[in-house]
Amino acid sequence: MARPVGTPDLHVLNGPGSQVHCGDVLLMLTNGRIASNAVDFAKDQRLHLVDRKLLAE
């Protein structure tokens, strides 16, 4: 099983996505899992997360 999306992955998204590209909505989409600490970080940074479970819905 692949490793879950973690906080370092969200840092890679958030830095350039918001500062360089001036993104209004930043979305992390994965067909895998998202680590619980990454969920907390995403809430703090207003990042949107879509994981395997949400995709299935």
Secondary structure as a PSIPRED ss2 file (coil, helix, strand):
# PSIPRED VFORMAT (PSIPRED V4.0)

   1 M C   1.000  0.000  0.000
   2 A C   1.000  0.000  0.000
   3 R C   1.000  0.000  0.000
   4 P C   1.000  0.000  0.000
   5 V E   0.000  0.000  1.000
   6 G C   1.000  0.000  0.000
   7 T H   0.000  1.000  0.000
   8 P H   0.000  1.000  0.000
   9 D H   0.000  1.000  0.000
  10 L H   0.000  1.000  0.000
  11 H H   0.000  1.000  0.000
  12 V H   0.000  1.000  0.000
  13 L H   0.000  1.000  0.000
  14 N H   0.000  1.000  0.000
  15 G H   0.000  1.000  0.000
  16 P H   0.000  1.000  0.000
  17 G H   0.000  1.000  0.000
  18 S H   0.000  1.000  0.000
  19 Q H   0.000  1.000  0.000
  20 V H   0.000  1.000  0.000
  21 H C   1.000  0.000  0.000
  22 C C   1.000  0.000  0.000
  23 G C   1.000  0.000  0.000
  24 D C   1.000  0.000  0.000
  25 V C   1.000  0.000  0.000
  26 L C   1.000  0.000  0.000
  27 L E   0.000  0.000  1.000
  28 M E   0.000  0.000  1.000
  29 L E   0.000  0.000  1.000
  30 T C   1.000  0.000  0.000
  31 N C   1.000  0.000  0.000
  32 G C   1.000  0.000  0.000
  33 R C   1.000  0.000  0.000
  34 I E   0.000  0.000  1.000
  35 A C   1.000  0.000  0.000
  36 S H   0.000  1.000  0.000
  37 N H   0.000  1.000  0.000
  38 A H   0.000  1.000  0.000
  39 V H   0.000  1.000  0.000
  40 D H   0.000  1.000  0.000
  41 F H   0.000  1.000  0.000
  42 A H   0.000  1.000  0.000
  43 K H   0.000  1.000  0.000
  44 D H   0.000  1.000  0.000
  45 Q H   0.000  1.000  0.000
  46 R C   1.000  0.000  0.000
  47 L C   1.000  0.000  0.000
  48 H E   0.000  0.000  1.000
  49 L E   0.000  0.000  1.000
  50 V E   0.000  0.000  1.000
  51 D C   1.000  0.000  0.000
  52 R H   0.000  1.000  0.000
  53 K H   0.000  1.000  0.000
  54 L H   0.000  1.000  0.000
  55 L H   0.000  1.000  0.000
  56 A H   0.000  1.000  0.000
  57 E C   1.000  0.000  0.000
